[in-house]
Structures are given as C-alpha cells and as structure tokens.
Amino acid sequence: VSPDVITYNAAIMALSRNKRWKEAIELVAEMWSVQITPDVISYTSAISACASTGHWKEALQLLAEMERAGIRADVRIFNAAVNACAQAGESARALQLLDSMPERKLAPDVITYNAAINACAQSGEYQAAFQLIARMKAQGLIPQTRTYNSAINACEKAFRGEETLQLLDDMVDTKARPDAVTFNTAMSACLKGGMPDQALSLLEEMRDMDIPMDVISYSVAFRAADSWELALQFMSEMDAKSIMADNIVFGAAIAACDRGRNLPLALRFLEKMKLNGLKPDLIIMNSVISASDKADEWQQALACLSEAELLGLHPDIVSFSGCIRACGRSGHWERALHLLEDARQSY
C-alpha cells in the first residue's frame, strides 16, 4: 500500500510535535519527489516544526515554496509563519507577514496578533505592541490575557512602567483576567521603570484577586522591598506556602537587608540559603559584606571575604572596598592597608 497525502501529513504532524523540523521539511520534499502534492496541512505542520525551534528562514522558505506551487495559504499557515518569526525575535519579518495578509484576502485573527505582539516583546518594541492591540480592536477582535501578557513583556524589556499600568487598565476594560504571568511581568516592568511602590501595589492586587504567587512573584517583591521588615514578611510567606526560595530570591532578600542595615537578618538568610543546599554567588557575598560595613562589623566583613574565597568566588573590587571601609571606620587601618595590597595583587 502506497502512502498518500493523509499518511504523509500524519507523519509530518508527528515530527512537528517532536520539533523534528529537518525531517518534516524532508518529508515535504519527498512528497513532491513521489508526485504526491502536499497540501496546506503538510506545509502548516512543517512550518510549525520550524517555529518551535526558531528556524524562521526555513519557515518563510516553505511558505514561498507553497505559494509558488499554487497552493493557497490560509490564516493557519500564516499564524505558523508569524509564530516562527516571533520565536526567533524577528519582529520586522513577523509584522511584514501580518501586513501582507490582506492582499491575499486573509484577515488576521487573535492568534496572528498574539504571535506578532510576542515577536515585538522579544525586542522590547512596546509601541508596536500597543499599535497591534489597537488594530485588533479596530478589526473587532478582543485581546486575550495572552495578548496583554506579551505586550506587558515588551514594556518590561523596555523598562516602561507607566505603559504597563495602562495595559493593566485596558485589561479591565476588555474583561481579560490577569494571571500570575501578567502580574509577575508587570511588577518587574514597574521595578525596572523606577516604580518600586507600584510594583508592591501590584503584589497586593495579586493577593486581592487570589492569584497564587510563585517564586518569580516573590523575587520581584524582594527587589522592590525598601525595608528588611518586608523582606522578613515575604520570606515568612514563602515558608508558609512551601515555596522554595532560589538564589535570585535569597540574593534580593539579602540585598534588602543591606539596604535596611540589618546585618543579623542578612546572615540569617545566608545561613538559610546554605541549609537549602544553595551556593551563594559573589553578588550575595558582597551584599553581606556591605551590610557588615554599615553595621561597623569589620570582623564579619573579613569573614565573608574569606568565605567567598573558600567558595571559589574570586572577590572583586566591590568585595575589597567594603572590607577596607569596614576596617578603616573601625580604626583598623593596618588591616585596611593589607587588604588594599591584596586587591592590587588580585587585579
């Protein structure tokens, strides 16, 4: 029994699901060689395989090949091609494909716009994302949560906090329900945009909406925290919810203690981190050294410097500067001079 279009399509779809893009393209070529004409499903599946692995050039080549063969493209295949460009961060190509659809008498749908906005998100093109949402609405389409999440992601990459808040307001108007991804990305956008208070307000809003917080939510919250009291509160909440803190969370928590001049809590978090089987990095150790310096605990600062060396972290100028300041302020100028010489020899 010879395979037919249905048989080949089933095989190409299986390859697509398993991200086997080369084999999928080869099967399309094989269909032509055995005089079985591939159809839209054949090409859509092959292009989807390319999309899942970021091979946008091959995806566009397949689209061009299909149209040369006189096979009429539909919205699904354009969605797959736009998604291929999006996965590779090729926003210009994605928008070109979107703009070329009307000339083929094809109307972009929500999936097309979601993929195009996701492409914009990869490079932080928040203005283009806003424009695409406006086009969606003008076309009578209702943006989804995924649509807004991609647009907020674009704002986050561009450090645009105000625009992020505008998108959240727009979600209320369109009745798109925010999820954890929405809030996590929005909080990060506000934080990067110099709006830590708004980031913390969004955390409260997340709680009010009963949206479960995860380690990402708390990592942003710790970075926005302006006091050690908040850091302690957030860590207690994580423990109560059995959310395991990672290096990013501990680093942000210890940095908050440094800002709040609470060395004992910073040391407590450092010990908790090690008990959890995590290895501190140099940024974390530098935060503890800084907290030690601010607390006039020069011996603790030197202990942290030694521990960093034992961990193979290679102390940097920030490490040595913190220890030199701590020793200098405590009147141990000889140790400060020795540390200065050690720093010279290290760099």
SEZA-180530 format. One record per residue: z, y, x of N, C-alpha, C in turn. Coordinates in steps of 0.02 Angstrom, whole numbers, plus 50000, padded with zeros to 5 digits. Example, Ala and Ser with C-alpha at 12.3 -4.5 7.8 and 13.67 -1.06 7.14 Angstrom:
2
503904971650660503904977550615503904983550660503544988850642503574994750684503945000250645
This chain:
347
500004994150043500005000050000500005006250045499535010650034499485016750074499935022150046500255025950090500685031450066500265036950034500545040349985500195045849952500595052249962500395057549927500735064049935501485063349919501645059749866502345059049846502745055649900502455050449931502795046849984502935051350044502405055050065502475059550121502995065050106502955067750046503425073050028504145070750031504265064650008504935061850010505175061350082504725059350127504905058650198505035065550229504605070450212504685077150241505335080250215505495079150151506115081850123506725078750158506685072350173507235068950208507325071950278506765073250311506795076250378507075083350374506885086950322507125093750313507885093850304508135089250263508865088950252509245087450317508915084050363509235082250426509015086850483508705092450466508505097650514508025095050568507605090250549507115087450596506455091150588506445097350612505875101650598505225099450633505285096950695504675094750730504335088950694504745084050674504465078250640504165080150572504485085050539504235087450475503535090550483503455094650534502805097750548502285092450566502505087550605502045082150625501805078250565502245077150516502035073450456501535077350415501615083950411501125088150376500445087450410500445087650477499825086950515499515080050504499955075050501499715068150490499385067450421499655070950372499355070650305498635073050306498515078550342497825080950348497385075950384497665072650436497265068050477497055061850438497465059850388497295053950348496985056050281496775062350278496425065050220496845064950155497485066350165497925067350107498125074750109497925078450059498045085650059498775087250043499125090550089499815092450075499835097450017500375097649981500445102449926501005107449942501165111449893501685116549903502355113349923502505107649893503135104249909503145102149982502585099550007502535097450077502705103250123502375108950111502475114750154503165117950144503395118250083504065121050071504595117150108504545110550106505035106350140505005107250216504385107550243504315108450315504565115250337504415120450298504645127150314505415127550310505695124150260506425123950254506755120650314506415115450341506675112150402506675117050460506145121150464506125126250517506655131650506506765133350443507265138550427507955136450449508135130150437508805127750452508945127550527508425127950567508515127650640508285134150674508125139250635507955145750663507265146250693506815141550677506135141750704505675145550657505755152250657505395156550611504645156850626504465156650690503745156950707503365150950679503665145150686503345139050660503305139450584503825142250552503835142950479503255147350457503155153050491502615157550472501925154550486501885150550539501255147050554501085142150498501585138650473501465133950418501245137750355501555143450342501355147450283500635149750289500445152050349499755154350360499265148550354499455142850381499025136850378498905134750306499435134950267499385133050197498915137650159498975144250171498555148950134497825148450157497715146950221497025145950245496705139950211497125134950195496875128950162496755129950088496905135950063496795137449993497345134949947497915133249975498485131049935498885137249916498955138549852499285144649830500035144249840500295149149874501015149449886501385151449822501995149049815502405151149759503045154549786503475156549741504085160149761504525155749805504555149349790504985144849828504805144649902504145144449915503945143949986504055150550022503995156049986504145162550017504895163050029505285160449984506015160449994506195156650058505855150950067505985146850127505775150650190505195154150187504945157850245505395163850261505605167450209506055173150219506715170750248506955165050223507585162250248507515160250322506935157650341506815155850411506885161950456506595167450434506645173750472507375176150473507715175450417508405177750412508855173950460508765167350462509185163250506509095165050579508495167650596508365169550665508495176950678508735180550626508875187650634508255191950637507685189250614507055192950615506985196950550507365202350546507375206250483506705209450468506365212050519505715215350507505215210450477505195204350503504735199150477504935197250405505595196650394505825194850327505615200150276505685206450294505505211850248504755212250238504375210750290503645210550283503435205250233503745199450237503595194050190503775196150119504345199150111504565201550045504065206550017503845211250058503385216450035502685213750021502525207950051501855205150040501795200949977502365199649945502355195249886501975198149827502065204649810501695207449752500945206749757500665207449817499935206849825499695199749811500155195049813499995188149796500205186549724500365191949688500585191349618501215187049611501665187849659502295184349659502865189449655503345188149612503925192649605504515189649642504795193349690505395190749724505955189449674506335184149686506905182749642507555184049680508115182349650508765183649682508815180049749508545173949753508575170149816508185173749871507605176549854507205180249903507595186149930507885190049884508265195949905508885194049945509215188649925509805186449962509625184850035509065181350043508845179450110508655185650151508315190450119508105196550153508715200750174509205201250129509805205050145510205201550200510205194950199510535191250252510205192650319509535193350318509175195050380509405201850406509485206650361509715213350380510425212950408510825208450379511525207850401511575205650473511115201550496511155198950564511135204450616510785209850600510705215450648511055221850625511485221250574511865226950552511465232450518510905230650488510475235650454510735236750382511295240250379511635241250315511225245550267510865250450293510465254850249509915250850214509595246450252509065242250222509375237550170509975235150183510315230750134510445234550069510675240750074510795244950015510145245849976509605247250012508955248249980508715242049943508835236249973508625230049941509015228649877509655230249878510065229449817509795234049762509615240149781509335244849733508675242249704508265239249747507635236249724507755230549676508255226449692508425220949647508575223549577509015228549575509215231249510508625234249472508185237749510507595240749479507135235449450507155229549481506735223949458507065220149400507685222149383508035218849329508445212849351508535212049416508925206449443509645208649454510105204049444510815205549453511055202749519511295207049564511545204649629512135199849619512165194749661512695189849658513225191249710513755187349708514275187949760513975186949829513525182049835513205180749899512805186749922512485190249876512095196149892512545201349924513095202749891513565207849916513885205649981514035199249988514345196950050513885198250110513235197150101512765198450155512725205950170512715210050118512685217350128513315219850162513895217150142514525219150174514535216850247514235211050260514175208650328513775213450371513235216250342512835221250377513265227350394513665229550346514115235250357514625233750411514885227550410515395225650459515115225950530514495223550538514185223750604514025230850627513935235350578513785242350594514415246750594515005243650584515645247350584515655252550528515405250850469515355255550413515865253750360516465256650364516995255250316516875258550249516675264850248516575268350185516035265050142515495263150174514945259850138515175253050110515615249750147515885243350123516265244350058516675249550056517055250949995516595252649936516035255849951515535257349898515255250849869515125246049913514865239549890515375235949847516005236349866516535233149826516585236349757516505242849754516495246249689515895244049648515325243149682514715240949647514795233949619515185229749654515305223049630515675223149564516135227849557516505228649494516015230349438515545234949452515055237049402514595231449381514405227149428513935221749412514295215249393514965215549393515385209749374515285203849421515135205249485515105200049535515805199149563516075193049559516775191949580516815191049656517225195049689517315194249761517655187549777517505184849835517845178749857518175180149925518425174949957518775175850020518315178750073517685176550073517205179250122517105186750111517065188750048516985195850032517545199950062518165197950048518735201750071518825201450147518725195550176518815194950248518325199550285517695199450263517195203550296517305210950283517505212550221517635219550203518235222350242518755218350250519345220650288519145221850361518745217350388518515218250457518085224450465517655225750414517225231750416517655238050416518165238150374518605243950371518985244950436519215239350464519585239750527519135242450583518525239650587518055241950639517845249250627517845251250564517665258050547518235263050553518795260950583519365265350593519765266650530519775261650485520125262350421520625256550412521125256050455521595250350451521995250250386522175256250360522565256450298522165253550240521515255050238521085252250185521015244650192521005242250256520975235050267521585231650238522175234550249522795231750222522825232250146522535237650119522505238350046522075232850015521525231150050521095225650026521455219050028521895218150077522295212050080522745211550018523035217149998523455217149938523045215749876522445218549874521995217349817521795209949814521705207049872521535199849876522105195849846522725197649862523305194249834523325195149758523215201249735523245202749663522735198549624522165197049656521645193249622521735185649630522285183649663522435176549675521885173049713521585176649761521085173549804521445170949866521415164449878521785161549935521585164750001522085166550040521965169350107521935163550157521515164450208521455159350259521615162350327521495158550380521665160950447521265167150465520655167750438520245173650452520555179750419520785179050357521105184550322521695187250363522105182650387522695184750424522525187550493521995184950524521815187650590521625194950584521275196750530521105203850519521735207750502522165204850460522785208250440523225209850500523285205250546523685206450606523395212150647522735212250652522415217550691522515224450659522565224450593522665230850557523395232850555523845228150567524565229550562524775234950611525155239750586525385245250628526115244550646526415238850631527125237850646527265230550658527795229350696527985222350708528265219250645528535223350599528795220650536528245217250496527665220550494527095217550459526865211150493526855211250559526655205250597527115199450581527775200750578528255195550562528155193050490528015197750445527895195850375527295191250369526745193250403526125189250398526225182350429526575181950485526685175350516527115170950471527615173950438528045170150392527635167550333527185171650308526755169550253526315163750274526035164150334525605158650358525995152250363526615152650389527035146750395527175143750326527325148150278527485145850210526895142450177526285144650195525675141850165525375136250208525715134550262525485129350309524785130950336524665137450349524035139550381524165139850456523815135850493523915135450565523605141450600524015145250636523775151050673523375148750734522835152450750522435150850809522545156150862522175155750916522255160550971522135167750949521655168650904521495175450881522085178350842522375174350799522945176650759523545178250804523705173650850524275174950895524145181050939523525181750962523365187551003523465194050965523235194150902523315200150860524045201350844524425196050831525135196650815525525199550874525385196850933525735199250993525535206451010524905208150998524675215051009525035219750961525165217550899525535221650851526255222750874526545217550904527225218250931527235223050989526705222851030526655227551085526615234751059526195235851008526135242550979526795244750949527165239950919527805241450888528395241250934528265240050999528795239851050529345234751034529135228851015529615223551000529475217651047529765217951106529665212651156529945205951134530555205551106530825199051086530365195251038530065198950990529625195650942528975193450976528735197551022528125195651059528245189151097528825188551128528995182451166529085176551119529355177951060529435172651010528765169950988528285174550976527615172350956527275168651013527385170851074527085167551132527335160351138527985159551128528285152851132528025148451074527975151351016527725147650957527005145350969526625149651000525935148051015525885142051061526305142051113526295136451161526545130051129527045130651085527295124751049526755121751004526305126050980525745123650938525175120750979525265120351045524765117351087524185121951106524295128451098523775133351114523915136551181523385137851218523445141051284523325148551277523805152751298523695159951295523125161951342522745167051322522235169751367522505175951401522115178951445522355184551484522515190651440522125191551387522255197351343522945196751312523135190751291523795189551262524345190751313524245188051373524755189051425524825196451443524255199951443524285207151458524675210951404524605208651341524985211851287525735210951297525925204951319526635203651331526885207751391526465208251442526645212451500526735219651478526285222051435526325228951410526965229951370527125225051327527745225551287528355225451333528325221551387528875221351435528955228051470528385231051488528395237651520528725242851474528515242851410528795247751363529535246651350529765240451359530475238851349530885239551413530555241951467530885242651533531155236051558530795230651542530995223951564530515221851621530635224451681530175223251736530165215851758530745212551752530765205551771530345201251724530365202951660529965199251611529215200451623529045206551642528345208151657528105203951715528525203451768528325199351826528295191951809528745189751765528735182751743528075181151707527855185851666527225184851630526635184851678526665189051729526135189251780526095182551816526675179851833526705173351868526445167751822526645168151759526415162951711525665163251702525385169251700524655169951694524315166651753524585167651812524285164551872524345156951869524915154451846525005147151839524515144151789524345148151738523875145751687523145146351711523055148951772522385149651799521985155251767522345160551746522015165951709521755171751751521945171851816521705177151861521855184151835522475186451843522665193151819522175198551841522075203351797521605208751811521985215351823521615220751827521915227251841522415229251787522285227151724522745228651669523405225051680523375218851702523975214951715524405218251769524065219851826524435222851882524695229751864524305233651829524525240451811525145240351768525175235751719525755235251676526385233451716526305228751763526875226651804527095232151852526605235651880526765241151927527145246651890526915248351830527265253451790527985251251775528055244851754528725242351736529195242751796528945240751855529365240951915529515248151936529015252351931529095259351950529595262951907529565261751842530025265151796530735262751804530805256651828531475253751837531765255151906531385258951946531625260752013531485255552066531115250352050530955245152099530285246752132530295252152171529665254652200529375249952252529815246152288529555241552339529145236052307529395233352251529015228252215528365231152189528395237352166527785240652141527265241052196527485242752257527015243252314526725236352332527155231252329526915224352342526385222352291526505224052228526025222352175525365226152185525425232352208524815236252221524405233052276524745230552328524395227152382524085220652357524455216952314524175210752285523545212252245523565217752207522985219752167522395221352211522525224852267521985226652314521655220352342522065215352358521805209252388521425204952337521605205952273521285201952220520615204852200520495211352212519885214552188519535218252245
